[in-house]
Amino acid sequence: MSHTNKPLRFIRGSLVTQILIGLVAGIILSLISPSAAQAVGLLGNLFVSALKSVAPILVFILVASSIANHKQGQKTNMKPIIILYLIGTFCAALIAVIGSFLFPSTLLLATNEASIAPPGSVVEVLHAVLYKMVDNPIRALMEANYIGLLVWGIALGVALRHASESTKTVVSDLSYGITFIVRLVIRFAPVGIFGLVAATMSDPNAGFSAFRGYAHLLTVLIGCMALVALVLNPLIAYLVMRENPYPLVFASLRDSGIPAFFTRSSAANIPVNMALCKRLKLKEETYSVAVPLGTAINMAGAAVTITVLTLAAVHTLGIAVDIPTALLLSVIASVCACGASGVAGGSLLLIPVACSMFGIPNEIAMQVVAVGFIIGVLQDSVETAINSSTDVVFIGAVCKAEEKKEALLETSDKAVAEES
């Protein structure tokens, strides 16, 4: 009987522990047999492809279901959460500016240019966002246009609020089914990560040796993101809920940040954040909407990436930057970050927008993007971990603050009743 239960115990065990086992196994295999490591890279590619395939429909259905099944009179607390998302992203860009000034980075810019057509200005980015909002919903699903999916999901949810209860039940069941499929895919994360790590570490052009020369740049990037996760987010959370924020912060980093680090997709990490919010006993009517929304507009890690890489190019070219320009860069980086895709490498394509404000030619800006892809093995993973874990921190802070307010009101009502 004990032998029969061991596999089940492993399947139901800690996902984080299994991910770490897959990570170590991938490194060991890459050292023992590089050819075998390249072969098992197929497992990693299949895992990432499965996540990218199911994430768009997940966002669409979750948002539509949450709004359709929202009961009249329920508080979602979305306004303060959205404000925290925007403040957090802007402050993260400011931290990146300060870090880049204190520890300026220079780049060995590549000679070959990436064949990518970036947006030319912030106005163009805003135009693109507006067009994405009204994109064909089928095309939005096919192209993983999360902004369009959010808009159509909200529209469908609002329309279905007036539908019959049986229709709402069908939508709710569909949401549960899609979530179950994504959770099933994520249970294969240890196997997928084993393949990804083994293939990456055994490839001299993509492993750690590929960005050894960019160690300083990576240190600045990761250092700024660490400040966001361990200083900025706790400070914002404390100001909102007026209690020690670190239990919430560490729980978010452990249970949301680590899976996001390896999947490198905020959208694919939605079920993980949903489950974490449920374990933290937060309000479902709040996190069911706020978590999918956070994958689109809460992009502190992306703001850091855009700012640091842009200022690295600025320092390399010897361009002077004053304080007003640095503040403007923070605003532009925040706007660009909010328009970044929720999948791996989404923030890099918006670097040329920030570079354009310094008069940096598109040819050089695209070389900076190429550098971003080189260091993306670590940069993008850390960025996604910060983006995803910050969602839970801010949602938790607002929900806990609201609980305190409700408790105070209840205590006050009881006191008034006793006096009367």
C-alpha positions as CSV (number, residue, x, y, z in Angstrom):
1,M,0.0,0.0,0.0
2,S,2.8,2.4,0.9
3,H,4.5,1.8,-2.5
4,T,1.2,2.6,-4.3
5,N,0.8,5.9,-2.5
6,K,4.3,7.2,-3.3
7,P,3.6,8.3,-6.9
8,L,0.4,10.0,-5.8
9,R,2.3,11.7,-2.9
10,F,4.8,13.0,-5.4
11,I,2.1,14.3,-7.8
12,R,0.3,16.1,-5.0
13,G,3.5,17.3,-3.4
14,S,5.0,20.8,-3.4
15,L,5.2,22.2,-7.0
16,V,8.1,24.4,-5.9
17,T,10.1,21.5,-4.6
18,Q,9.5,19.5,-7.8
19,I,10.5,22.5,-9.9
20,L,13.8,22.8,-8.0
21,I,14.4,19.1,-8.5
22,G,13.8,19.5,-12.2
23,L,16.2,22.5,-12.2
24,V,19.0,20.6,-10.6
25,A,18.4,17.5,-12.8
26,G,18.6,19.7,-15.9
27,I,21.9,21.2,-14.8
28,I,23.4,17.8,-14.0
29,L,22.3,16.3,-17.4
30,S,23.8,19.3,-19.2
31,L,27.1,18.7,-17.5
32,I,27.1,14.9,-18.1
33,S,25.8,14.7,-21.6
34,P,25.2,17.9,-23.6
35,S,23.8,16.0,-26.6
36,A,21.2,14.3,-24.4
37,A,20.4,17.6,-22.8
38,Q,19.7,19.2,-26.2
39,A,17.4,16.3,-27.0
40,V,15.3,16.6,-23.8
41,G,14.9,20.3,-24.7
42,L,11.8,19.2,-26.6
43,L,10.0,18.7,-23.2
44,G,10.6,22.3,-22.3
45,N,9.4,23.6,-25.7
46,L,6.2,21.5,-25.4
47,F,5.6,22.8,-21.9
48,V,6.0,26.5,-22.9
49,S,3.9,26.0,-26.1
50,A,1.1,24.4,-24.0
51,L,1.1,27.4,-21.6
52,K,1.1,29.9,-24.4
53,S,-1.8,28.1,-26.1
54,V,-4.1,28.0,-23.2
55,A,-3.3,31.3,-21.5
56,P,-5.3,33.6,-23.9
57,I,-8.6,31.7,-23.6
58,L,-8.0,31.5,-19.8
59,V,-7.9,35.3,-19.5
60,F,-10.9,35.8,-21.7
61,I,-13.1,33.2,-19.9
62,L,-12.0,34.2,-16.4
63,V,-12.8,37.9,-16.8
64,A,-16.1,37.2,-18.5
65,S,-17.1,34.6,-15.9
66,S,-16.1,36.8,-12.9
67,I,-18.1,39.8,-14.1
68,A,-21.1,37.8,-15.3
69,N,-21.4,36.0,-11.9
70,H,-20.7,39.2,-9.8
71,K,-23.6,39.8,-7.4
72,Q,-25.1,43.2,-7.1
73,G,-23.8,45.0,-4.0
74,Q,-20.5,43.0,-3.8
75,K,-17.4,45.1,-3.4
76,T,-14.6,44.3,-5.8
77,N,-12.2,47.1,-4.6
78,M,-10.9,47.4,-8.2
79,K,-10.2,51.1,-8.0
80,P,-7.6,51.1,-5.3
81,I,-6.0,48.0,-6.8
82,I,-5.7,49.6,-10.2
83,I,-4.2,52.7,-8.6
84,L,-1.6,50.6,-6.8
85,Y,-0.8,48.8,-10.1
86,L,0.0,52.2,-11.8
87,I,1.8,53.7,-8.8
88,G,3.9,50.5,-8.4
89,T,4.9,50.5,-12.1
90,F,5.9,54.2,-12.1
91,C,7.9,53.9,-8.8
92,A,9.7,50.8,-10.2
93,A,10.8,52.9,-13.2
94,L,12.1,55.6,-10.8
95,I,14.1,53.0,-8.9
96,A,15.6,51.8,-12.2
97,V,16.6,55.4,-13.1
98,I,18.3,55.9,-9.7
99,G,20.1,52.5,-10.0
100,S,21.3,53.3,-13.5
101,F,22.7,56.7,-12.4
102,L,24.4,55.2,-9.4
103,F,25.8,52.2,-11.3
104,P,25.9,53.2,-15.0
105,S,26.1,50.3,-17.5
106,T,27.7,50.3,-20.9
107,L,26.9,47.9,-23.7
108,L,29.0,46.1,-26.3
109,L,26.4,46.6,-29.0
110,A,26.0,43.9,-31.5
111,T,26.7,44.6,-35.1
112,N,23.8,42.5,-36.5
113,E,20.3,44.1,-36.3
114,A,17.2,42.2,-35.2
115,S,14.6,42.1,-37.9
116,I,11.8,43.5,-35.7
117,A,9.6,46.4,-36.4
118,P,9.2,48.3,-33.1
119,P,6.7,51.2,-32.4
120,G,8.1,54.6,-33.3
121,S,6.7,56.7,-30.4
122,V,4.6,56.8,-27.3
123,V,1.7,58.1,-29.4
124,E,2.1,55.1,-31.7
125,V,2.1,52.8,-28.6
126,L,-1.2,54.4,-27.4
127,H,-2.7,54.1,-30.9
128,A,-1.6,50.4,-30.9
129,V,-3.3,49.8,-27.5
130,L,-6.5,51.4,-28.7
131,Y,-6.6,49.3,-31.8
132,K,-5.8,46.2,-29.7
133,M,-8.8,47.0,-27.6
134,V,-11.2,46.8,-30.5
135,D,-9.4,43.9,-32.3
136,N,-11.5,41.0,-33.6
137,P,-11.9,38.6,-30.6
138,I,-11.0,35.5,-32.6
139,R,-7.8,37.1,-33.8
140,A,-7.1,38.4,-30.3
141,L,-7.3,34.8,-29.1
142,M,-5.1,33.5,-32.0
143,E,-2.5,36.3,-31.5
144,A,-2.6,36.4,-27.7
145,N,-3.7,40.0,-27.7
146,Y,-4.4,40.3,-23.9
147,I,-5.6,43.9,-24.0
148,G,-8.3,42.9,-26.6
149,L,-9.2,39.8,-24.7
150,L,-9.7,41.9,-21.5
151,V,-11.9,44.3,-23.3
152,W,-14.0,41.6,-24.9
153,G,-14.1,39.6,-21.7
154,I,-15.4,42.6,-19.8
155,A,-18.0,43.4,-22.5
156,L,-19.2,39.8,-22.6
157,G,-19.3,39.6,-18.8
158,V,-21.3,42.8,-18.5
159,A,-23.8,41.5,-21.1
160,L,-24.2,38.2,-19.4
161,R,-25.0,39.8,-16.1
162,H,-28.5,40.1,-17.4
163,A,-28.6,36.5,-18.6
164,S,-30.4,33.6,-16.9
165,E,-28.9,31.8,-13.9
166,S,-28.5,28.7,-16.0
167,T,-26.4,30.6,-18.6
168,K,-24.2,32.1,-15.8
169,T,-23.7,28.6,-14.4
170,V,-22.5,27.4,-17.8
171,V,-20.0,30.2,-18.1
172,S,-18.8,29.5,-14.5
173,D,-18.4,25.8,-15.3
174,L,-16.5,26.7,-18.5
175,S,-14.2,28.9,-16.4
176,Y,-13.6,26.1,-14.0
177,G,-12.8,23.7,-16.9
178,I,-10.3,26.0,-18.5
179,T,-8.7,26.6,-15.1
180,F,-8.4,22.9,-14.5
181,I,-6.7,22.4,-17.8
182,V,-4.1,25.1,-17.1
183,R,-3.5,23.6,-13.6
184,L,-3.0,20.3,-15.2
185,V,-0.4,21.8,-17.6
186,I,1.4,23.5,-14.8
187,R,1.7,20.2,-12.9
188,F,4.1,19.2,-15.7
189,A,6.2,22.2,-14.9
190,P,9.0,20.2,-13.3
191,V,9.4,18.1,-16.5
192,G,9.2,21.1,-18.7
193,I,11.7,23.0,-16.6
194,F,14.0,20.0,-16.6
195,G,14.0,20.2,-20.5
196,L,14.4,23.9,-20.6
197,V,17.3,24.1,-18.2
198,A,19.1,21.2,-19.7
199,A,18.9,22.6,-23.2
200,T,19.8,26.1,-22.2
201,M,22.8,25.1,-20.0
202,S,24.2,22.8,-22.7
203,D,24.1,25.5,-25.4
204,P,27.2,27.7,-25.3
205,N,25.3,30.4,-27.2
206,A,22.4,30.6,-24.8
207,G,23.7,29.5,-21.5
208,F,25.5,31.5,-18.8
209,S,28.5,32.1,-21.0
210,A,26.4,34.0,-23.4
211,F,25.8,36.9,-21.0
212,R,29.0,36.6,-18.9
213,G,30.1,39.9,-20.5
214,Y,26.9,41.6,-19.4
215,A,27.3,40.7,-15.7
216,H,27.2,44.3,-14.6
217,L,24.1,45.1,-16.6
218,L,22.4,42.0,-15.1
219,T,23.4,43.0,-11.6
220,V,21.8,46.4,-12.0
221,L,18.6,44.9,-13.5
222,I,18.2,42.2,-10.9
223,G,19.3,44.6,-8.1
224,C,16.6,47.1,-9.1
225,M,14.0,44.4,-9.3
226,A,15.1,43.1,-5.8
227,L,14.5,46.6,-4.4
228,V,11.1,46.6,-6.0
229,A,10.2,43.3,-4.5
230,L,11.8,43.7,-1.0
231,V,11.5,47.5,-0.4
232,L,9.0,49.2,-2.7
233,N,6.2,46.6,-2.6
234,P,6.4,46.2,1.2
235,L,6.4,49.9,1.7
236,I,3.3,50.4,-0.5
237,A,1.6,47.4,1.1
238,Y,2.3,48.8,4.6
239,L,0.9,52.2,3.7
240,V,-2.3,50.6,2.5
241,M,-2.9,47.9,5.2
242,R,-0.9,49.4,8.2
243,E,0.6,46.1,9.3
244,N,3.8,44.1,8.7
245,P,3.7,43.4,5.0
246,Y,6.6,40.9,4.8
247,P,4.6,37.7,5.5
248,L,2.4,38.6,2.5
249,V,5.4,39.6,0.4
250,F,7.4,36.5,1.1
251,A,4.4,34.2,0.5
252,S,3.8,35.9,-2.8
253,L,7.5,35.6,-3.9
254,R,7.6,32.0,-2.8
255,D,4.3,30.7,-4.2
256,S,3.9,33.1,-7.2
257,G,7.3,34.4,-8.0
258,I,9.1,31.1,-8.2
259,P,6.7,29.4,-10.7
260,A,6.6,32.6,-12.7
261,F,10.4,32.7,-12.8
262,F,10.4,29.4,-14.7
263,T,7.3,29.7,-16.8
264,R,8.3,33.3,-17.9
265,S,4.7,34.2,-18.5
266,S,2.5,36.3,-16.2
267,A,-0.6,35.2,-18.1
268,A,0.2,31.5,-17.7
269,N,0.8,32.1,-13.9
270,I,-2.8,33.3,-13.5
271,P,-4.1,30.0,-11.9
272,V,-1.1,29.9,-9.5
273,N,-2.0,33.5,-8.3
274,M,-5.7,32.5,-8.1
275,A,-4.9,29.5,-5.9
276,L,-2.5,31.6,-3.7
277,C,-5.2,34.3,-3.2
278,K,-7.6,31.6,-2.2
279,R,-5.1,30.2,0.3
280,L,-4.6,33.7,1.7
281,K,-8.4,33.9,2.2
282,L,-8.8,37.0,0.0
283,K,-12.1,38.0,-1.5
284,E,-12.8,35.9,-4.6
285,E,-14.9,38.7,-6.2
286,T,-11.8,40.9,-6.0
287,Y,-9.0,38.6,-7.0
288,S,-10.9,36.8,-9.8
289,V,-10.9,40.1,-11.7
290,A,-7.7,41.8,-10.4
291,V,-5.4,38.8,-11.1
292,P,-6.1,38.7,-14.9
293,L,-6.1,42.5,-15.0
294,G,-2.7,42.6,-13.3
295,T,-1.1,40.5,-16.1
296,A,-1.9,43.4,-18.5
297,I,-1.2,46.6,-16.5
298,N,0.9,45.7,-13.4
299,M,4.4,45.5,-15.0
300,A,6.9,46.8,-12.5
301,G,9.6,44.3,-13.8
302,A,9.0,45.4,-17.4
303,A,9.4,49.1,-16.4
304,V,12.7,48.3,-14.8
305,T,13.9,46.4,-17.9
306,I,12.9,49.2,-20.3
307,T,14.5,51.9,-18.1
308,V,17.8,50.2,-17.3
309,L,18.5,49.0,-20.9
310,T,17.6,52.4,-22.3
311,L,19.9,54.3,-19.9
312,A,22.6,51.7,-20.6
313,A,22.4,52.8,-24.3
314,V,22.4,56.4,-23.2
315,H,25.5,56.0,-21.1
316,T,27.2,54.1,-23.9
317,L,26.6,56.9,-26.3
318,G,27.6,59.6,-23.8
319,I,24.2,61.4,-23.8
320,A,23.6,63.7,-20.9
321,V,20.5,63.1,-18.9
322,D,19.0,65.7,-16.5
323,I,16.4,65.1,-13.8
324,P,13.3,66.3,-15.8
325,T,14.3,64.0,-18.6
326,A,14.8,61.1,-16.2
327,L,11.3,61.7,-14.8
328,L,9.9,61.8,-18.3
329,L,11.7,58.5,-19.1
330,S,10.0,57.0,-16.0
331,V,6.6,58.0,-17.3
332,I,7.3,56.7,-20.8
333,A,8.7,53.4,-19.4
334,S,5.6,53.0,-17.3
335,V,3.3,53.6,-20.3
336,C,5.3,51.2,-22.4
337,A,5.4,48.6,-19.6
338,C,1.6,48.7,-19.3
339,G,1.4,47.9,-23.0
340,A,3.9,45.1,-22.8
341,S,2.8,41.5,-23.6
342,G,2.2,39.1,-20.8
343,V,4.6,36.5,-22.4
344,A,8.3,36.0,-22.4
345,G,10.3,38.9,-23.9
346,G,7.3,41.2,-24.2
347,S,9.0,44.2,-22.7
348,L,12.1,44.2,-24.9
349,L,10.2,45.2,-28.1
350,L,9.2,48.5,-26.4
351,I,12.8,49.6,-25.6
352,P,13.1,51.6,-28.9
353,V,10.2,53.8,-27.8
354,A,12.1,54.9,-24.7
355,C,15.3,55.2,-26.8
356,S,13.6,57.5,-29.2
357,M,13.2,60.3,-26.7
358,F,17.0,60.6,-26.5
359,G,17.3,60.7,-30.3
360,I,18.9,57.3,-30.4
361,P,18.5,55.9,-34.0
362,N,16.4,52.9,-34.5
363,E,19.4,50.9,-35.7
364,I,21.1,51.3,-32.4
365,A,18.0,50.8,-30.4
366,M,17.4,47.5,-32.0
367,Q,20.9,46.4,-31.0
368,V,19.9,47.1,-27.4
369,V,16.9,44.9,-28.0
370,A,19.3,42.2,-29.2
371,V,21.3,42.6,-26.0
372,G,18.1,42.2,-24.0
373,F,17.4,38.8,-25.7
374,I,20.9,37.7,-24.9
375,I,20.5,38.3,-21.2
376,G,16.9,37.3,-21.3
377,V,17.6,33.9,-19.8
378,L,17.8,35.5,-16.4
379,Q,16.4,39.0,-17.0
380,D,13.0,37.9,-18.3
381,S,12.6,35.2,-15.6
382,V,13.2,37.7,-12.8
383,E,11.0,40.3,-14.5
384,T,8.1,37.9,-14.7
385,A,8.5,36.8,-11.1
386,I,8.3,40.4,-10.0
387,N,5.3,41.2,-12.2
388,S,3.4,38.2,-11.1
389,S,4.2,38.3,-7.3
390,T,3.4,42.0,-7.2
391,D,-0.2,41.3,-8.3
392,V,-0.8,39.2,-5.2
393,V,0.9,41.7,-2.9
394,F,-1.2,44.6,-4.0
395,I,-4.5,42.6,-4.1
396,G,-3.7,41.2,-0.6
397,A,-2.9,44.6,0.8
398,V,-6.2,46.1,-0.5
399,C,-8.3,43.1,0.7
400,K,-6.7,43.2,4.2
401,A,-7.2,46.9,4.5
402,E,-10.9,46.5,3.5
403,E,-11.2,43.7,6.1
404,K,-9.9,46.1,8.8
405,K,-12.3,48.8,7.8
406,E,-15.2,46.3,7.9
407,A,-14.1,45.1,11.3
408,L,-13.9,48.6,12.7
409,L,-17.3,49.5,11.4
410,E,-18.7,46.3,12.9
411,T,-17.1,47.1,16.3
412,S,-18.4,50.7,16.1
413,D,-21.9,49.5,15.3
414,K,-21.8,47.1,18.3
415,A,-20.6,49.9,20.5
416,V,-23.4,52.2,19.4
417,A,-26.0,49.4,19.9
418,E,-24.7,48.7,23.4
419,E,-24.9,52.4,24.3
420,S,-28.4,52.7,23.0
